[in-house]
C-alpha cells in the first residue's frame, strides 16, 4: 500500500532525499520479490490497489518474481527427486515431505486476471527453459 501511496503522492527524490517512494521500493526489492510467499501475499493485496499498483509496475514485477521463483523451485525439486531416486536404493520414487508445488495452491487467493497472468508467465518461463 505504501508503495502505491508514495507513487500517488509523488513522494520522490525530487522533494527529499530517501523519500517514501525510494524506501518502499527498496523494501519491495529486498524483502518481497525474493520470497514467493510474500510476493503472492502482496499481489493479492494489489487487487484492492488497482490501478495504482499497475501504474507502479508492482503487479508486473510481482508476477515475474512469482513465476521465476516457482520455476526455480520446480527445477530444483525435479533435480532433487532425480538425485534421490538414484541414491536411495531401498526407497525409490520416495516423495519429499513438502510438495514442491505448494505455491500453486497459494495462488488460489488471487483474482482470475492475476492468476491467469501468473500462470501464463510460468508457462512462458518453462518454454524458455526448455529451449535451452
N, C-alpha and C positions, 0 to 999 in steps of 0.2 A: 504494500500500500504506500509506504513511504517513497519508494522509487517513482511511483506514478504521481504522487503529490508533488514531489520535487520537480518533476517534469512540468506538471500543470502550472505550478507557481514560478517556474523558470528560476529555480534556486541553483544557479550555475556558478562557475568560477568567475564569470564576468562581474558578479556582485560582491563576492567574498571568497577568500581562499578556503579550501576544504569545505565548501558549501554542501548542502544536503544531497544534491544530485551526485556529487563525487563520492561521498561517504556511502550512500546507499548502493551505488554501482559497485564499489569495492566489496561491500558485503555480499552482493549477489554473486560476483565473480569468485570470491574466496570461499563462501560458505554454502551457497545454494547450488550453483551449476555443477560442482564436482560430485554432489550427492544426489543420487537418483530419487531417493525417498523425499528429500526436501524439495527437489525440482518438481516432482508430481504434486506435492502439497501446495507449493507456490503457484503452479499452473492452475490448480483447482481454485485458488483464491483469485486468480486473474479473471475468472469468469464474471465476477461482480465489478471488475475494474475496467471493463471494455468501454470505450475504445482506447482509453489512456494506455492500457497495458500493451496494446498493439502498436501505438504510436512510438513507444519507447523501445520497440523491438524485443520487449521482455518475453512475450509469448513465443516468438520465433526462436529466441535463444534457449528458452526452457525446453521447447520441443526438440531442438537439435541436441541439447545436453542429455535429455532422456533417451533419445534414440541412440546416440553414441555410446552412452554408458550401458544401455541394455544390450547392444550388440557386443560390446567388450565382455560383459558378464556371460552372455551366451557362448561366445567363443572360448572364453576361459573355462567355463563349465564343461563344454564339449571336450576340450583338451584334457581336463582333469578326469572325466569319465573314461576317455580313451586310455589315459595313463593308468588309471585304476584297474581297468579291465585287463591290461597286460601284466600288471604287477600282482593283482590279487588272484592267485591261482585257486584258492579254496572258495572264493565267493565272487565269481564273475558276474558282470552286469548288476552289481550292487548299486542302488541309487543313493545319492548323497542325502544327508539328513534334512537339509533345507533345499527345496526346489529352486533351481536357477531362474525360473520364470515367475517368481513371486511378484515382480514388478508388473507383469501382465494383469494380475488381479487388482493391483493397486490402481491401475489406470481406469478402472470401472467407475471411479468417482467423478471423472471428467465429463463435461458435456460432449455430445456427439461430435461436434465440429472439432474440438481439441483432440478427442480420441482418434478420429479419422486422420487428422494431421500427424499425430504421433505415429500411428501405425504405418501411414504412408512413408514417413521419414525412416522408420525402422526397415521397411521393405526396400527402400532405396539404398540404405546403408548395406543391407545384406547383399543386394545386387552388386553394389560397387566392390564389396569384399570378395564376392565370388568371381569377379573379373580379374582379380589379382593373381 
